[in-house]
Amino acid sequence: MSEAGTISREIFRHRFVQVNAKTGKEEGKPLKPVYDFLGWLATQVFLAYAMFPFSVLEMGVAIHIWACYGFCGHVIMLALVTANSLGYLRSWKAPKQHTTTLHLKSQ
């Protein structure tokens, strides 16, 4: 679940937030509040999906409810992780920022 969230942020964040090249700080585009709200909403939905078996306390009931939803949370997370592992999401992600490293000579 954590890896799927990381992959999702890599895909969507750069479309809503840009980084100032000089300062390295994030500057919001006009749609950043939309990104923040959708991120919050997705977090709430997926956490509720993953944690409700602990409220029900019966795994059989939890599996039945997940089956009613077509195991959509499981399918989405598995699809994201698999597609990322196979390299299919590379073109959707933000280009990597090149950082310069200062190498000091040791005396």
N, C-alpha and C positions, 0 to 999 in steps of 0.2 A: 504494500500500500504506500509506503514511504517512497519507494523507487518510482512508482507510477506518478506520484505527486511531483517529484523532481523532474521527470520527463515532461509532464504537462507544463510546468513553469518554464522549462527551456523552450518549449514550442510557442507559448503564448505571451510571455512577459515582454519580450522585445517589441512586440506589436503595440504595446500600451505605454511602455516606459523606455526612455532613452538615457544613455549615460553620457555625461559631459566629458569629452575627451581630455580637457585640461585639468579639471578638478577630480574626475573619477566619481562624482556624485550623480545620483539618479535624478532626472528631471522628468516630471510627469507630463505626458501629453494630455490633451483635453479628455481623453477616454480613460485615464487612470482610475477615477472613482468607479467606473463600470468594471474594470479589471479587479479592483479591490472587492467590490460587492460579489461578483461572480466567483472569485476565489473563496470568499467566506462561505457562500452558498454551497459550492462544491464540497468544501471541507465538512460542513454540517451534514450534508446528505450522505457522503461516504462514511463519515464516522458513525452516523446513526445506522447505516446499513451494516457496518462491521460490528457494532457493539450491541445491537438489539438482542442477540442470543443471550447475553449476560442478564438482560432484563427478564426474558422469558424463562430462563433456567431449564429449558428442555431442548436438547439438540434436535430431536425429531420435529418439533414444532418449528424451530428455526429453519431447518432444511426445507420444510414444507412452504414456509413463507418466502424463502429465497427462490424456491422453484416457481412460486406464483409470479415472481418478478423476472423469471427466466434467468436467474443467476447473473443479471446484467452487471452488477458490480464486479463480480469475479471475471466475467468475460472482458469488460473494459480494462481492468488492471492487467490481466494476462495478455491481452492484445497489445497494450502499450509497451509492456516489458519485452514481449517477443519481437514486435516491430523495431524497437530500439536496438535490441541485441543483434538483429539481422541487418541493421543499418538503413532501414527504410525511412526513418524519420530525420536523417541527416540534413536534407534540403529544407525541412520545415523549421529547424532550429536557428537561433541567432548565430551569426558568424562569430567565431571566437575572437576576443579582443587580444591583440598582441601586446604583451607587456615587456618592457625592457628591464633587464636585470643588471645591476651594477656589480661588477666583479672587482674586488679589491685584492691587490697583491699582498700576500703575507710576507713578513720580513723575517 
